[in-house]
Amino acid sequence: MDIFDISSLYGALLGAVGIYRYQRLDSTRQIFVVYQAINMLTTIAQIILAKQFINSHWTLHVTSAIRYSFFAYILSCGITSLRTRMYFRYSIPAFLVVWLCLELTVENIQSFSIYTRPMEGILLIIGSMVTIHSLNSSS
């Protein structure tokens, strides 16, 4: 069993536990469970496509937009300042517009992302830092 199988099993286990306890979770954790379920489905799709020798890089491009949307919203839930929380939430449609423009003009859907994935990572790191700062200053 390689590391990919272990991480896939972990994701499936986390998703199964989340679905089982879904009603008892708060709204932020419910959103995370939905993300995990989508992530699990895309992983299954990637495995199926790879076993049929079909290029599955397009799934990485699509999950980039999904991942940013979910994590930006989840991070915004931890921010106490209403103005900063709204910046986070408004960044989601702005990111999706930029993502779509890059995907339609610059990115090659048959290979790894050159611009959108790094942009997503940088924005989520900044968002994590702002959330941590907000949580530290409120306690």
VOBALUM-977733 format. One record per residue: x negated, y, z of N, C-alpha, C in turn. Coordinates in steps of 0.05 Angstrom, whole numbers, plus 32768, in hexadecimal, padded with zeros to 4 digits. Atoms other than C-alpha are relative to their C-alpha. Layout:
<pators>
+------+------+------+-------+-------+-------+------+------+------+
! n.xx ! n.yy ! n.zz ! ca.xx ! ca.yy ! ca.zz ! c.xx ! c.yy ! c.zz !
+------+------+------+-------+-------+-------+------+------+------+
!    X !    Y !    Z !     X !     Y !     Z !    X !    Y !    Z !
...
+------+------+------+-------+-------+-------+------+------+------+
</pators>
This chain:
<pators>
+------+------+------+-------+-------+-------+------+------+------+
! n.xx ! n.yy ! n.zz ! ca.xx ! ca.yy ! ca.zz ! c.xx ! c.yy ! c.zz !
+------+------+------+-------+-------+-------+------+------+------+
! 7FEF ! 7FE8 ! 8000 !  8000 !  8000 !  8000 ! 7FEE ! 8019 ! 8000 !
! 8011 ! 7FE9 ! 8001 !  7FE0 !  8041 !  7FEB ! 800E ! 8018 ! 800D !
! 7FF7 ! 7FE8 ! 7FF2 !  7FE9 !  8087 !  8007 ! 801A ! 800B ! 7FF4 !
! 7FE8 ! 7FF6 ! 800D !  801E !  8099 !  7FD3 ! 8018 ! 7FF0 ! 800A !
! 7FEA ! 8010 ! 7FF6 !  804A !  805F !  7FEA ! 8007 ! 8007 ! 801C !
! 7FFB ! 7FF9 ! 7FE4 !  8041 !  8071 !  8033 ! 800E ! 801B ! 8002 !
! 7FF3 ! 7FE6 ! 7FFE !  8053 !  80BA !  8027 ! 801D ! 7FFF ! 7FF5 !
! 7FE5 ! 8003 ! 800B !  8090 !  80A5 !  7FFD ! 8012 ! 7FF2 ! 8015 !
! 7FF0 ! 800D ! 7FEC !  80A7 !  8076 !  8034 ! 8006 ! 8013 ! 8018 !
! 7FFC ! 7FEC ! 7FEB !  809D !  80AD !  8068 ! 8016 ! 8013 ! 7FF8 !
! 7FEB ! 7FED ! 800A !  80C7 !  80DD !  803E ! 801B ! 7FF3 ! 8000 !
! 7FE7 ! 800F ! 8000 !  80FD !  80A8 !  8035 ! 800B ! 7FFC ! 801C !
! 7FF8 ! 8004 ! 7FE4 !  80FE !  8099 !  8080 ! 800A ! 801A ! 800C !
! 7FF8 ! 7FE5 ! 7FF5 !  8101 !  80E3 !  8092 ! 801B ! 8008 ! 7FF5 !
! 7FE6 ! 7FF9 ! 800D !  813A !  80ED !  8060 ! 8017 ! 7FEF ! 800B !
! 7FEB ! 8012 ! 7FF6 !  8160 !  80B0 !  807A ! 8008 ! 8007 ! 801D !
! 7FFA ! 7FF8 ! 7FE4 !  815A !  80C6 !  80C3 ! 8010 ! 801B ! 7FFF !
! 7FF2 ! 7FE6 ! 8002 !  816F !  810D !  80AF ! 801D ! 7FFD ! 7FF7 !
! 7FE5 ! 8004 ! 800A !  81AC !  80F4 !  8089 ! 8011 ! 7FF3 ! 8016 !
! 7FF2 ! 800D ! 7FEA !  81BF !  80C7 !  80C4 ! 8008 ! 8014 ! 8016 !
! 7FFB ! 7FED ! 7FEA !  81BB !  8101 !  80F6 ! 8009 ! 801B ! 7FF5 !
! 7FFB ! 7FE7 ! 800E !  81D1 !  8137 !  80C4 ! 8014 ! 8012 ! 800F !
! 7FEC ! 7FF0 ! 7FF3 !  820F !  814E !  80EA ! 7FF6 ! 800C ! 801A !
! 800A ! 7FF6 ! 7FE6 !  81E8 !  8158 !  812B ! 7FE9 ! 8014 ! 7FFD !
! 8016 ! 7FEE ! 8005 !  81B2 !  8183 !  810B ! 800A ! 801D ! 7FFD !
! 7FF8 ! 7FE4 ! 8005 !  81B2 !  81CF !  810A ! 7FFE ! 8005 ! 7FE2 !
! 7FFE ! 7FFA ! 801D !  81BB !  81F1 !  80C6 ! 7FE5 ! 8000 ! 7FF2 !
! 801A ! 7FFF ! 800D !  8171 !  81FC !  80B9 ! 7FF6 ! 7FE4 ! 7FFB !
! 8009 ! 801B ! 8004 !  8161 !  81B3 !  80C4 ! 8011 ! 7FF1 ! 7FEC !
! 7FF0 ! 800C ! 8015 !  819C !  819E !  8099 ! 7FF6 ! 8008 ! 7FE4 !
! 800B ! 7FF7 ! 8019 !  817F !  81C8 !  8061 ! 7FE7 ! 7FF1 ! 7FF9 !
! 8018 ! 800F ! 8004 !  813D !  81A5 !  806B ! 8006 ! 7FE3 ! 7FF8 !
! 7FF8 ! 801B ! 8007 !  815F !  8161 !  8067 ! 8009 ! 7FFF ! 7FE3 !
! 7FF7 ! 7FFF ! 801C !  8180 !  8175 !  8025 ! 7FE7 ! 8002 ! 7FEE !
! 8019 ! 7FFE ! 8010 !  813B !  818A !  800B ! 7FF2 ! 7FE5 ! 7FFF !
! 800D ! 801A ! 8000 !  811E !  8147 !  8021 ! 800E ! 7FEC ! 7FEE !
! 7FF1 ! 8012 ! 8012 !  8156 !  8122 !  7FFD ! 7FFA ! 8006 ! 7FE3 !
! 8007 ! 7FF8 ! 801C !  8148 !  8149 !  7FBD ! 7FE4 ! 7FF7 ! 7FF9 !
! 801C ! 8008 ! 8004 !  80FE !  813D !  7FC5 ! 7FFD ! 7FE2 ! 7FFC !
! 8000 ! 801D ! 8003 !  810A !  80F2 !  7FCE ! 800A ! 7FF8 ! 7FE5 !
! 7FF5 ! 8007 ! 801A !  8134 !  80F0 !  7F8F ! 7FED ! 8007 ! 7FE9 !
! 8013 ! 7FF9 ! 8015 !  8100 !  8114 !  7F66 ! 7FE7 ! 7FEE ! 8001 !
! 8016 ! 8014 ! 7FFE !  80CA !  80E5 !  7F80 ! 8008 ! 7FE6 ! 7FF3 !
! 7FF6 ! 8018 ! 800D !  80F4 !  80AA !  7F6A ! 8001 ! 8004 ! 7FE2 !
! 8000 ! 7FFA ! 801D !  80FE !  80CB !  7F26 ! 7FE4 ! 7FFF ! 7FF5 !
! 801C ! 8000 ! 8009 !  80B3 !  80D5 !  7F20 ! 7FF5 ! 7FE4 ! 7FFE !
! 8009 ! 801B ! 8000 !  80A5 !  808D !  7F31 ! 800C ! 7FF1 ! 7FE8 !
! 7FF3 ! 800E ! 8016 !  80D8 !  8073 !  7EFF ! 7FF5 ! 8009 ! 7FE5 !
! 800B ! 7FF6 ! 8018 !  80BE !  80A1 !  7EC8 ! 7FE4 ! 7FF6 ! 7FFB !
! 801C ! 8009 ! 8003 !  8076 !  808E !  7ED6 ! 7FFE ! 7FE3 ! 7FF8 !
! 8001 ! 801C ! 8007 !  8085 !  8044 !  7ED3 ! 8008 ! 7FFB ! 7FE3 !
! 7FF8 ! 8002 ! 801C !  80A4 !  804F !  7E8E ! 7FED ! 800F ! 7FEE !
! 8015 ! 7FF1 ! 800F !  8066 !  8077 !  7E79 ! 800C ! 8019 ! 7FF3 !
! 7FF4 ! 7FE6 ! 8009 !  8090 !  80B7 !  7E71 ! 7FF4 ! 8016 ! 8011 !
! 800C ! 7FE9 ! 7FF2 !  8070 !  80F9 !  7E83 ! 8015 ! 800C ! 8014 !
! 7FED ! 7FF6 ! 7FEC !  8090 !  8111 !  7EC4 ! 7FF6 ! 801B ! 800C !
! 8009 ! 7FE7 ! 7FF6 !  806B !  8153 !  7ECD ! 8016 ! 8015 ! 8003 !
! 7FEA ! 7FED ! 7FFE !  80AC !  8179 !  7EC1 ! 800D ! 8000 ! 801B !
! 7FF4 ! 8001 ! 7FE6 !  80C5 !  8160 !  7F04 ! 7FF1 ! 8011 ! 8014 !
! 8010 ! 7FEF ! 7FEF !  808B !  8184 !  7F26 ! 8007 ! 801D ! 7FFD !
! 7FF9 ! 7FE4 ! 8006 !  809F !  81C5 !  7F04 ! 801B ! 8006 ! 800D !
! 7FE5 ! 7FFB ! 7FF5 !  80E8 !  81BE !  7F1A ! 7FFF ! 8000 ! 801E !
! 8001 ! 8001 ! 7FE3 !  80D7 !  81AA !  7F61 ! 7FF2 ! 8019 ! 800C !
! 800C ! 7FE7 ! 7FF6 !  80AC !  81E9 !  7F68 ! 8015 ! 8015 ! 8006 !
! 7FEB ! 7FEC ! 7FFC !  80E9 !  8215 !  7F61 ! 8012 ! 7FF7 ! 8018 !
! 7FEF ! 800A ! 7FEA !  8112 !  81E8 !  7F8F ! 7FF2 ! 8003 ! 801B !
! 800F ! 7FFE ! 7FE7 !  80DB !  81E5 !  7FC4 ! 7FFE ! 801C ! 800A !
! 8002 ! 7FE4 ! 7FF6 !  80D1 !  8230 !  7FC6 ! 801B ! 800A ! 800B !
! 7FE5 ! 7FF7 ! 7FF8 !  811C !  823D !  7FCB ! 8007 ! 7FF5 ! 801C !
! 7FF9 ! 800B ! 7FE6 !  8125 !  820D !  8005 ! 7FEE ! 800A ! 8016 !
! 8012 ! 7FF8 ! 7FEB !  80E6 !  821F !  802C ! 8001 ! 801E ! 8006 !
! 7FFD ! 7FE4 ! 7FFA !  80EF !  826A !  8024 ! 8019 ! 8005 ! 8011 !
! 7FE8 ! 7FFD ! 7FEF !  8135 !  8264 !  8040 ! 7FFB ! 7FF5 ! 801C !
! 8006 ! 800B ! 7FE5 !  811E !  8237 !  8079 ! 7FEE ! 8012 ! 8010 !
! 8011 ! 7FED ! 7FF2 !  80E6 !  8267 !  808A ! 800F ! 8019 ! 8008 !
! 7FF1 ! 7FE8 ! 7FFA !  8116 !  82A1 !  8088 ! 8011 ! 7FFC ! 8019 !
! 7FEF ! 8005 ! 7FE8 !  8140 !  8280 !  80BE ! 7FF0 ! 8004 ! 801A !
! 8010 ! 7FFC ! 7FE8 !  8106 !  8286 !  80EF ! 7FF7 ! 801D ! 8005 !
! 8009 ! 7FE4 ! 7FFE !  80FD !  82D1 !  80E5 ! 8016 ! 8010 ! 800F !
! 7FED ! 7FF1 ! 7FF0 !  811E !  82FF !  8118 ! 8008 ! 801A ! 7FF3 !
! 7FF9 ! 7FE7 ! 800D !  811B !  833F !  80EF ! 8012 ! 7FFC ! 7FE9 !
! 7FEC ! 8003 ! 8015 !  8158 !  8346 !  80C3 ! 7FF5 ! 8009 ! 7FE5 !
! 800C ! 7FF5 ! 8019 !  8132 !  836F !  808F ! 7FED ! 7FEC ! 7FF4 !
! 8013 ! 8014 ! 800A !  80FA !  833C !  8089 ! 800E ! 7FE7 ! 7FF7 !
! 7FF0 ! 8017 ! 8008 !  812C !  8303 !  8087 ! 800C ! 8004 ! 7FE4 !
! 7FF3 ! 7FFA ! 801A !  8150 !  8325 !  804D ! 7FEB ! 8000 ! 7FE9 !
! 8016 ! 8000 ! 8014 !  810D !  832F !  8028 ! 7FFB ! 7FE3 ! 7FF7 !
! 8005 ! 801C ! 8006 !  8102 !  82E4 !  802D ! 8016 ! 7FF5 ! 7FEE !
! 7FEA ! 800B ! 800F !  8147 !  82D3 !  8014 ! 8003 ! 800C ! 7FE4 !
! 8000 ! 7FF4 ! 801B !  8143 !  8305 !  7FDB ! 7FE9 ! 7FF8 ! 7FEF !
! 8017 ! 800A ! 800F !  8100 !  82E9 !  7FC8 ! 8007 ! 7FE6 ! 7FF0 !
! 7FF9 ! 8019 ! 800D !  8122 !  82A8 !  7FB4 ! 800A ! 8005 ! 7FE3 !
! 7FF8 ! 7FFC ! 801C !  8148 !  82C2 !  7F77 ! 7FEA ! 800E ! 7FF0 !
! 8016 ! 7FF3 ! 800E !  810C !  82EE !  7F66 ! 7FEB ! 7FEB ! 7FF7 !
! 8013 ! 8016 ! 8007 !  80DE !  82B1 !  7F67 ! 800C ! 7FEF ! 7FE9 !
! 7FF3 ! 8011 ! 8015 !  8110 !  8289 !  7F3D ! 7FFF ! 800E ! 7FE5 !
! 8002 ! 7FF1 ! 8019 !  8111 !  82C0 !  7F08 ! 7FE4 ! 7FFF ! 7FF5 !
! 801C ! 8000 ! 8009 !  80C5 !  82C4 !  7F05 ! 7FF9 ! 7FE3 ! 7FF8 !
! 8005 ! 801D ! 8007 !  80C1 !  8277 !  7F06 ! 800B ! 7FF9 ! 7FE5 !
! 7FF3 ! 8006 ! 801A !  80F2 !  8272 !  7ECC ! 7FF1 ! 800E ! 7FE9 !
! 800F ! 7FF2 ! 8015 !  80CD !  82A7 !  7EA3 ! 7FE5 ! 7FF2 ! 7FFB !
! 801A ! 800E ! 8004 !  808A !  8284 !  7EAF ! 8004 ! 7FE5 ! 7FF3 !
! 7FFB ! 801A ! 800C !  80A7 !  8240 !  7E9E ! 8007 ! 8002 ! 7FE3 !
! 7FF7 ! 7FFD ! 801C !  80C6 !  8259 !  7E5E ! 7FEB ! 800B ! 7FEE !
! 8013 ! 7FF3 ! 8011 !  808A !  8280 !  7E46 ! 7FE3 ! 7FF5 ! 8003 !
! 801C ! 8005 ! 7FFB !  8047 !  826C !  7E65 ! 7FFB ! 7FE2 ! 8007 !
! 8005 ! 801B ! 7FF6 !  804C !  8228 !  7E88 ! 8005 ! 7FEB ! 7FEA !
! 7FFC ! 8017 ! 8011 !  8046 !  81E6 !  7E63 ! 800D ! 7FEB ! 8012 !
! 7FF0 ! 8012 ! 7FEF !  807C !  81B8 !  7E80 ! 7FF5 ! 7FE3 ! 7FFE !
! 800C ! 801A ! 8002 !  8054 !  817B !  7E69 ! 7FE6 ! 7FFC ! 800F !
! 8019 ! 8002 ! 7FF0 !  8019 !  818A !  7E97 ! 8006 ! 800D ! 801B !
! 7FFD ! 7FF5 ! 7FE5 !  800D !  81A2 !  7EDE ! 8004 ! 801F ! 7FFE !
! 7FFB ! 7FE4 ! 8000 !  8023 !  81E8 !  7EF0 ! 7FE7 ! 8010 ! 8005 !
! 8018 ! 7FF0 ! 7FFD !  7FEE !  821D !  7EE8 ! 8006 ! 8019 ! 8010 !
! 7FF9 ! 7FE6 ! 7FF3 !  8012 !  825B !  7F02 ! 8015 ! 7FFD ! 8016 !
! 7FEA ! 8000 ! 7FEE !  8053 !  824A !  7F25 ! 7FFA ! 7FF2 ! 801B !
! 8006 ! 800F ! 7FE7 !  803A !  8217 !  7F58 ! 7FED ! 8010 ! 8012 !
! 8011 ! 7FEF ! 7FEE !  8000 !  8243 !  7F71 ! 800F ! 8019 ! 800B !
! 7FF0 ! 7FE9 ! 7FF7 !  8030 !  827F !  7F74 ! 8012 ! 7FF7 ! 8017 !
! 7FEE ! 800B ! 7FEB !  8061 !  8255 !  7F9C ! 7FF0 ! 7FFC ! 801A !
! 8010 ! 8005 ! 7FE8 !  802A !  823F !  7FCC ! 7FF7 ! 8019 ! 800E !
! 8008 ! 7FE7 ! 7FF4 !  8010 !  8285 !  7FD7 ! 8017 ! 800E ! 800F !
! 7FE9 ! 7FF4 ! 7FF3 !  8056 !  82A0 !  7FE5 ! 8009 ! 7FF1 ! 8019 !
! 7FF8 ! 800F ! 7FE9 !  8066 !  8268 !  8015 ! 7FEC ! 8003 ! 8017 !
! 8014 ! 7FFB ! 7FEC !  8024 !  8272 !  803A ! 8005 ! 801B ! 800D !
! 7FFA ! 7FE5 ! 7FF5 !  8034 !  82BC !  8042 ! 801A ! 7FFF ! 8011 !
! 7FE7 ! 8003 ! 7FF1 !  807B !  82AA !  8058 ! 7FFC ! 7FF1 ! 801A !
! 8006 ! 800E ! 7FE7 !  8060 !  8279 !  808B ! 7FF2 ! 8012 ! 8014 !
! 800E ! 7FED ! 7FEE !  8031 !  82AE !  80A7 ! 8013 ! 8015 ! 800C !
! 7FEC ! 7FEC ! 7FF6 !  806A !  82E1 !  80AC ! 8012 ! 7FF3 ! 8015 !
! 7FEE ! 800D ! 7FEE !  8097 !  82AE !  80CE ! 7FF1 ! 7FFB ! 801B !
! 800F ! 8005 ! 7FE8 !  8061 !  829A !  8100 ! 7FFC ! 801A ! 8010 !
! 8003 ! 7FE6 ! 7FF3 !  8053 !  82E4 !  810F ! 801A ! 8009 ! 800D !
! 7FE6 ! 7FF8 ! 7FF5 !  809D !  82F1 !  8118 ! 8007 ! 7FEF ! 8019 !
! 7FFA ! 8011 ! 7FE9 !  80A5 !  82B6 !  8147 ! 7FEE ! 8007 ! 8018 !
! 8013 ! 7FF9 ! 7FEA !  8067 !  82CA !  8170 ! 8008 ! 801B ! 800C !
! 7FF9 ! 7FE6 ! 7FF5 !  807E !  8312 !  8176 ! 801B ! 8001 ! 800F !
! 7FE6 ! 8000 ! 7FF2 !  80C4 !  82FF !  818C ! 7FFF ! 7FF1 ! 801B !
! 8001 ! 800E ! 7FE6 !  80AC !  82D2 !  81C5 ! 7FED ! 800C ! 8013 !
+------+------+------+-------+-------+-------+------+------+------+
</pators>
